Amino acid sequence: MNKLKDLDWFSLFIVLILNGIGLVAIFSATQYIGSGITLSSPFIKQLLTVIISAVFFLMLFSVRKSFLKKFAPLFYILGILLILGPFFSGVDSTNTNRWLDLGFFRFQPSEFMKFFLIIMLARFFSTTTIHRYSIRYSLYPLILTLVPTAVVFSQPDLGTSLVYIAIFMGILFASGTRLYHIFLLAAPVITILAAFSITSFFIWGIVIGLVVLFNTDNIMKTVTVFISNIAVGLITPLVWNSLKAYQKQRILTLFNTNLDPQGAGYQVLQSQIAIGSGGLKGKGFMNGTQTHLRFLPEQHTDFIFSVIAEEFGFILIALIFFLFLLLFIKWQRSAFSVRDHFGSLLIIGASTALLFHVFINVGMTIGIMPVTGKPLPFISYGGSFLLTCYGLLALILNGSTEQIPQKDLYS
Amino acid sequence: MVAQQTQFSHFRLAVFILVDLLIFAVLTGRVYTLQIQRFSDLSSEAVRNMYREYEVQAPRGIVYDRYHRPIVYNTINYDLAIYPYEIIDREDRWHRLSQITEVPVSTLQDRFRSNMISHYQPVRVMSSIDFSTLSRIQEHLIDIPGLVLYSKPVRHVNGEAQAAHLLGYTNEINREMISQLEDLGYRSGDIIGIKGIEKEYEDLLRGQKGKKFVRVNALGMDFGEDFSKSREPRRGHDLFLTVDWELQNYVEKLFTGLSGCSITLNYHSGEILSFVSKPDYNTEMFSGILSAEDWALITSDTLKPLFNRLTQAQYPPGSVFKMVTVIAGMEEGLIDTKQTYHCSGVYQLGKRPFRCWKPGGHGDVNVTQAIAGSCNIYFYNVIQKIGLEKWYDYAGLFGFGQPSGLDIPEEKPGLLPDREFMTSRYGRSGWGTGNLLNLAIGQGEILVTPLQLARYINLLANRGYAPALHLLNAYQDPQNLAITRMDVETESLQSISDASWDIVHNGMRDVVQSKGGTAKSVNIPGLNIHGKTGTAQNPHGEDHAWFISFSGTEEFPIAQVLFVEFGGSGSGAAAPIARKIYDWYSRHLDVGRLIAAKGGAVSE
């Protein structure tokens, strides 16, 4: 427990402020006419989850990094088994089967897979002997990432699978992979998207050609990469056209829920009205009409940001953004200054996951990102997710212990 | 411990921080746009969300008769509705509801299912509930939660008279009308006047809809009304008609079993005192949804109860038109009052015989006798001097061939043939003097409506200088009680000389008051009745009967037009009814009141 003296109290303090704001907003969002406060009301449940989260945080913070590193493959395999679990014994919740019931607690294994993935990737990059200029340096961790991503995507949970990709990209980038390799990994995805328009496909083809040409010495490799991308692009429309109408629709709504105007489009519209009508100072605690007349959907979970914006206005939103920004920059700086490579990659993975969550959640409520149903870290209601957030925080703060003294940094 | 060196470059750290800054810049920018730049428009969106605006129908104005007796007023019909979330899956409540309403559960549930919109919006399951059911429902209203009684104003016609063709009816506006009248604020579900006075004075009667603001949430749940924003509906203007509701009732009774129509008017004021077209229908039957059986019944009736004979029936006027021929001849100097023509019962035009109605003939007749005895032969002679053009001009002065302009919708113009018309119908040489002879006695191509004859008799009685006929005396604003009297226009045929009027009046007087007159039965002592009978030839059956008349007494300025379908002759069928009306009205009319009410509503 002497590790506590290394704890970054400042970060913890800021996180608690954010959590506090979240509790206030949850309280407001769930006070309907005629409902009192009981043990089952979301505010109380969230408060209890904070206590459980504190225990979890302390556990994960106190555990030795070397322990995590050592058992990373085991955790990883356990995680894969867990996310496969709902396929066999899952309970149905909002027509996706990503919940696992432990009796007292309904639990989303895909949340915990985030830790295991971060630990596993951190272990890979901090121990591998493969040279970072080798393509395998990117390829192996890509496979490690794609396995859980594919499982979660098929559940279907686009949001979480994107979080896994974000974690991977963050760690990969920090680990000094060649930018060209990152480009190669991203190229096929962009090719598929570009293939839906002849113009964009043509331009993208030229871009691939140029990038590949300037980055490889081997003409065969260049041609292979180029041709395989073009082939993927040419096949895409054929595959797409062979899909049945409902399959196309399902894929389209996965990426753009605005295609369902009575559903997600309406939600986002109401969310924007809530945010906009909050103005500079907000309508005041418990005074949000969009919130209290329930025009705002999923208000204490996915759209908690809109509740805060409506009731407390731009001033508090700006403060929240500032606090998040402060945390992310502080954590990333510490990642680049920590002595232990494994620890610094834990920081990068966990902070990237949190940053990504903030971006897609807030982006969704303000209408610049599709509705993926991802909550806002430390603020949204939800036991499993809050636990994850504190777990990620524990990884970050655990990882940032044992700082390199300043004088060593530039030596 | 460090596996590889230099992989953590400052460049990569800078990229991370740059991404952070970029993400938060985008988010802040967008939130700034929403909360600061679009604050006002999104705020009003939020306010609009909070309130659901309902229109509250305004009660229509009341229609009174000339003596402020209510003719048409509003009563309430009740509909029963129920909140779905209170009754869905509650078989016990359905059964209780069925017991109370005495409507089978299956019927109630069918209506419920076909009308339901959302769980929080009441669904109508019964409409226009009768009184005994209504009192049972009110008694048991608390047995079943979620029951709502909706009241709906309906128009009720007071008393026994129906006056369907005068008053018309109201109904829910249809889609076609909405598309035309949307700018005037009509919306689906609004009530609008369809026929008669209800249609003519729709603008005055409809009133101004109110607004009700109810706080609601996204699920449509109601959080009560916000009274500070509500606007009360304003009742429509009350109308004071010219008709005498008692007289209307009396005349309608006279037409029991008959088809035809009648107008009684005060020719000193131009007020129409009764406006009867029979058979007619119960206007309340038409307010709301007419059942298929009722519709079939009413449309299959060969007597055509939906047909407003006063404004739409177009028949040859017959002999009542002879005064036009006389005036044309007099004014053009083509009639010498002393000159007689011999009537032997038949007039030979070349080889074609033209007959008088009197088989033995009238003997030698002058112009006055020709009117009194309705001698056709006289007019056959005279019209040949006058010619079609002059005849047409004088007939036009009396308004034939165009709607009379009475304040009632859907009036037909009749038909006044001129040379052009005759040529277009028969060809240049297909018509000739024979047609002219027929027109002289009001037969042949000419068609008039009873309403046009009312205008005609009004002009005749007034010797050409007459207040225009009208049905509305005044209207009253229910808010400030201000009464607006209608201006009465004057119709003037000043060019026609006194000599002509004298001849016409003498002739019409003799129709009733001389031995040889065709309507002696209407001669009521003291009333100085003038009149003219007529017969509209009907190729499909018994001829239709006309009788137009007026009282020449200053204190009893009453005129009438009577039309009896299949009546045979004017003297046989129409004149006796006219007599009854004069008789009854001279006994029941408080002349002082009639005069006092002239030109406007009585303030009481």
Chai-1 contact restraints between the chains, C-beta under 6 A:
chainA,res_idxA,chainB,res_idxB,connection_type,confidence,min_distance_angstrom,max_distance_angstrom,comment,restraint_id
A,S126,B,A3,contact,1.0,0.0,6.0,A-B,restraint_1
A,S175,B,Q7,contact,1.0,0.0,6.0,A-B,restraint_2
A,G176,B,Q7,contact,1.0,0.0,6.0,A-B,restraint_3
A,Q272,B,L34,contact,1.0,0.0,6.0,A-B,restraint_4
A,I273,B,L42,contact,1.0,0.0,6.0,A-B,restraint_5
A,I273,B,E45,contact,1.0,0.0,6.0,A-B,restraint_6
A,I273,B,A46,contact,1.0,0.0,6.0,A-B,restraint_7
A,I275,B,L34,contact,1.0,0.0,6.0,A-B,restraint_8
A,G276,B,L34,contact,1.0,0.0,6.0,A-B,restraint_9
A,G276,B,Q35,contact,1.0,0.0,6.0,A-B,restraint_10
A,G276,B,R38,contact,1.0,0.0,6.0,A-B,restraint_11
A,G276,B,L42,contact,1.0,0.0,6.0,A-B,restraint_12
A,S277,B,L42,contact,1.0,0.0,6.0,A-B,restraint_13
A,S277,B,S43,contact,1.0,0.0,6.0,A-B,restraint_14
A,S277,B,A46,contact,1.0,0.0,6.0,A-B,restraint_15
A,G278,B,Q35,contact,1.0,0.0,6.0,A-B,restraint_16
A,G279,B,Q35,contact,1.0,0.0,6.0,A-B,restraint_17
A,G279,B,F39,contact,1.0,0.0,6.0,A-B,restraint_18
A,T289,B,A46,contact,1.0,0.0,6.0,A-B,restraint_19
A,T289,B,M50,contact,1.0,0.0,6.0,A-B,restraint_20
A,Q290,B,A46,contact,1.0,0.0,6.0,A-B,restraint_21
A,L293,B,M50,contact,1.0,0.0,6.0,A-B,restraint_22
A,L293,B,N217,contact,1.0,0.0,6.0,A-B,restraint_23
A,R294,B,N217,contact,1.0,0.0,6.0,A-B,restraint_24
A,R294,B,A218,contact,1.0,0.0,6.0,A-B,restraint_25
A,F295,B,N49,contact,1.0,0.0,6.0,A-B,restraint_26
A,F295,B,A218,contact,1.0,0.0,6.0,A-B,restraint_27
A,F314,B,Q35,contact,1.0,0.0,6.0,A-B,restraint_28
A,I317,B,V31,contact,1.0,0.0,6.0,A-B,restraint_29
A,F321,B,F24,contact,1.0,0.0,6.0,A-B,restraint_30
A,F321,B,T28,contact,1.0,0.0,6.0,A-B,restraint_31
A,L325,B,F24,contact,1.0,0.0,6.0,A-B,restraint_32
A,F328,B,D20,contact,1.0,0.0,6.0,A-B,restraint_33
A,I329,B,I17,contact,1.0,0.0,6.0,A-B,restraint_34
A,I329,B,D20,contact,1.0,0.0,6.0,A-B,restraint_35
A,Q332,B,F16,contact,1.0,0.0,6.0,A-B,restraint_36
A,F336,B,F8,contact,1.0,0.0,6.0,A-B,restraint_37
A,F336,B,L13,contact,1.0,0.0,6.0,A-B,restraint_38
A,H341,B,V2,contact,1.0,0.0,6.0,A-B,restraint_39
A,F359,B,I23,contact,1.0,0.0,6.0,A-B,restraint_40
A,V362,B,L27,contact,1.0,0.0,6.0,A-B,restraint_41
A,I366,B,R30,contact,1.0,0.0,6.0,A-B,restraint_42
A,I368,B,R30,contact,1.0,0.0,6.0,A-B,restraint_43
